[in-house]
Amino acid sequence: MELSVRNIISDINNSLGGVFKGAKFYGVATLVEREGKSQPSVDEQAVTFDDSYALQTYHKLGAVNVTYKQGYGDTMNTTNTYAVSAIVFNNEKITKLKSDEVAMIIQSILALNDSATLTGIILNSQQVFAQEYRGTAYSLNEYQSLMQLNYTVEINFKGNCFNLCPEDFSNCKK
């Protein structure tokens, strides 16, 4: 399997699933605008908070920093560093954990992944809600929390790992 940021996010979700039972893990989300309001969406499905889950998590990709380093001989080593955010909805009634406790557990899981490095945590539910759900009034109950864990994923880029001219791409010149 090719090493990609989405595969690493999937590995992180699988590790989280081993710790947080009764949780729902999404992949990479994008914010979509509908009727003047924003909402995260994964594979064209809106992400809404559901009290029946202990935890819900989705990830958002940000910028990619590309660095070059001299390798052996004439080769250049390329590293792509992705800025990623994990948005986590915690239902304290089920997890029995406060948001800072959930964040520390997630931090320990990220530390086990050689490619991921935690860079910051936002525990202010209202701040994260306002960012993710622009135009929507804050609506979390006192036992619900929303947090954002920012992390980077570093991948050594190997251009020969990709088919640059897939057969279904009709404008590709060989």
MARLORO-819871 format. One record per residue: residue in one letter; x, y, z of N, C-alpha, C, O in turn. Coordinates in steps of 0.2 Angstrom, whole numbers, plus 5000, padded with zeros to 4 digits. Layout:
REM MARLORO-819871
AXYZXYZXYZXYZ ...
This chain:
REM MARLORO-819871
M500449945000500050005000500450065000500950065004 E500350114996500650174996500650215002500050215005 L501150245004501150295010500850355008501150395004 S500250375011499950435010499650465017499650425022 V499550525017499250565023498650525025498450525031 R498250515020497550475021497650405024497250395029 N498150375022498350305025498550315033498350275037 I498950365034499150375041498550405045498550375051 I498150445043497550465046497150405048496850395053 S497050355043496650295044496950255050496650225054 D497650245050498050215055497850245062497750215067 I497850315062497750345068497050335071496950315077 N496550335066495850315068495850245070495450235075 N496150205067496150135070496450125077496150085081 S496950155078497250155085496750185090496750165095 L496450245088495950275092495350225094495150225099 G495150195089494650145089494750085094494350065097 G495450075095495650025100495550045107495550005112 V495550115108495450145115494750165116494550155122 F494450195112493850225113493250185110493150185104 K492950145114492450105112491750145111491650185114 G491450125106490750155104490950225101490450275102 A491450235098491650295094491550295087491450235084 K491450355084491450355076491950395074492150455076 F492350365069492950395066492850405059492750365055 Y492950475057492850485050493550495047494050505050 G493550505040494250515037494350595037494250635041 V494550615031494650685029494050725027493750705023 A493950775031493350815030493550885026494050905027 T493050915023493050975020492451015023491950985025 L492551085024492051125026491651145020491951175015 V490951135020490551155014490051205017489851215022 E489951255012489451305013488751295011488651275005 R488251295015487551285013487151345017487151345023 E486851375013486351425015486651475020486351495025 G487351495019487651545023487951515029488251545033 K487951445030488251415036488751365033488651335028 S489251355037489751305035489651235040489351245045 Q489851185037489751115040490251075037490351065031 P490651035041491050985039490750925035490150905037 S491050905030490750845026491350795024491850815023 V491150735025491650685023491250635017490750615019 D491550635012491350595006490550615005490150575004 E490450685004489850715003489250695008488750705007 Q489450675014489050665020489150715025489750715027 A488650755027488750805033488950765039488750715041 V489450795043489650775049489250805055489250865055 T488750775058488350805063488550765070488650705070 F488450795075488550765082488050725084487450745083 D488150665086487650615088487850595095488350565096 D487350605099487450585106487550505108487750485113 S487350465103487450395104488150375104488250315106 Y488650415101489350395101489650425107489550485109 A490150395109490650415115491050475112491150525115 L491250465106491750515103491650515095491450455093 Q491650565092491650575085492350615083492450665086 T492650595078493250625076493250625068493150575065 Y493450685066493650695059494250735058494450765063 H494550735052495250765051495150815045494750805041 K495550865046495550915040496250925038496750935043 L496450935032497050945029497151015028496751055026 G497751045030497951115029498451115024498451085019 A498951155025499551165020499951115020500051075025 V500351105015500951055014501551095013501651135009 N502051085018502651115017503151065014503251005016 V503451085009503951045005504651065006504851125005 T505051015008505751035009506150985005506050925004 Y506751005003507250964999507850965003508151015006 K508150905003508850895006509250855002509050804999 Q509850875001510350834997510450765000510550755005 G510350714995510350644997511050624994511550654994 Y511150554993511750524991511850544983511350534979 G512450564982512650584975512250634972512150694975 D511850634966511450684963510750684966510350724963 T510550644970509850634972509650684977510050704981 M509050704977508750754981508250714985507750684982 N508250724992507650694996507150744997507250804999 T506550724996505950774997505550755002505350695003 T505350795007504950785012504350825012504350885012 N503750795012503050835013502850835020502750775023 T502750895023502450895030501850925029501750985028 Y501350885031500550905030500350935037500550905042 A500050995037499751015043499050985043498650995039 V498850955049498250915049497850935056498250945061 S497250945056496850955062496350895063496050875059 A496350875069495850825071495350855075495450885080 I494750855073494150885077493850835081493550785078 V493750835087493550785091492950805095492950855099 F492350775095491750785099491750735104491750675103 N491750755111491750705116491050715120490850765122 N490750655121490150645125490350625132490450565133 E490450665136490650645143490250595147490450565151 K489550595145489150545148489350475147489250435151 I489650465141489850395139490550385140490750335143 T491050435139491750425140491950425147492450395149 K491550465151491750485158492350525158492750515164 L492550555153493250595153493050665151492650675147 K493450715154493450785152493850785145494250745144 S493750845142494050855136494850855136495150825132 D495150885142495850885142496150805143496650795141 E495750765146495950695147495850655141496350615139 V495350675137495350645130495950665126496250625122 A496050725126496650755122497350725124497750705119 M497450715130498050675132498050605130498650585128 I497550575130497550505127497650505120498050465117 I497350555116497450555109498250575108498550555103 Q498450615112499150635111499650575112500150575108 S499450535117499850475118499850425112500350395110 I499250425108499150385102499550415097499850375093 L499550475096499950515090500650505091501050495087 A500850495098501650485099501850425097502450415096 L501350375096501550305094501650305086501950255084 N501450355083501450355075502050385073502150445075 D502550355070503150385068503150445064503550485063 S502550455060502450505055502150565058502150615055 A501750555064501350615066501650645072501950615077 T501650715073501850745078501350805080501150845076 L501150795087500650845089500950915090501550915092 T500650965087500851035088500451085092500751135094 G499851065094499451105098498751075099498551035095 I498451105104497751075106497351135108497551185112 I496751145105496251195107495651155111495351115108 L495651175117495051145121494451185122493951165125 N494451245119493851295120493351275115493451285109 S492851235117492351215113491951265109491851255103 Q491851325112491551375108491951405102491651415097 Q492551405103493051425098493051375092493051395086 V493151315094493151265088492451255085492451255079 F491951265089491251265086491151315081490951305075 A491351385083491251435078491651435072491451455067 Q492251405073492651385067492351335062492351345056 E492151285065491851225061491151235058490951215053 Y490751275062490051285060489851355060489451385063 R490251395056490051465055489351475053489051445049 G489051525056488351545055487851505059487251515058 T488051455063487651415067487751435074488351445077 A487151445078487251455085487551405089487351345087 Y487951415094488251365098487751325101487251355104 S487751255101487251215103487451155107487051105107 L488051155110488251095114487951095121487951155124 N487851045124487651035131488251035135488751035133 E488051045142488651045146489050985147489650985149 Y488750925145489150865145489550845138489850795137 Q489450895134489750885127490350935126490350995129 S490850915123491450955122491750945115491650895112 L491950995112492250995105492951025106493151075109 M493450985103494151005103494550995097494250965092 Q495051035096495451025090496151005092496451045096 L496450955089497150935090497450945083497350915078 N497950995083498351005077498950965077499350955082 Y499150935072499750895071500050895064499650915059 T500650875063500950865057501050795055501150755059 V501050785049501150715046501750725041501650765036 E502250695042502850695038502950635034502950575036 I503050645027503050585023503650605018503750655015 N504150555017504650565012504350545005504150495004 F504350595001504050594995504450554990505050564989 K504150504986504450464981504050474975503550434974 G504250514970503850524964503750464960503250464957 N504150414960504050354956503550304959503450254956 C503250324965502750284968502050294965501550264967 F502050344961501350374958501350364950501850374947 N500750334948500650334941500450404939499850424940 L500850434935500750504933500250504927500050564926 C500150454924499750454918499250394918499250344915 P498750404923498250344923497850334916497750384913 E497650274915497350264909496650304908496450314902 D496350314913495650344912495750424912495250464912 F496350454912496450524911496550534903497150524901 S496050554900496050554893496550614890496750604884 N496750664894497150714891497950704892498350744891 C498050644895498750634897499150614891498950574886 K499750644890500150634884500750584886501050594891 K500850534882501350484884501950494881502450464882 
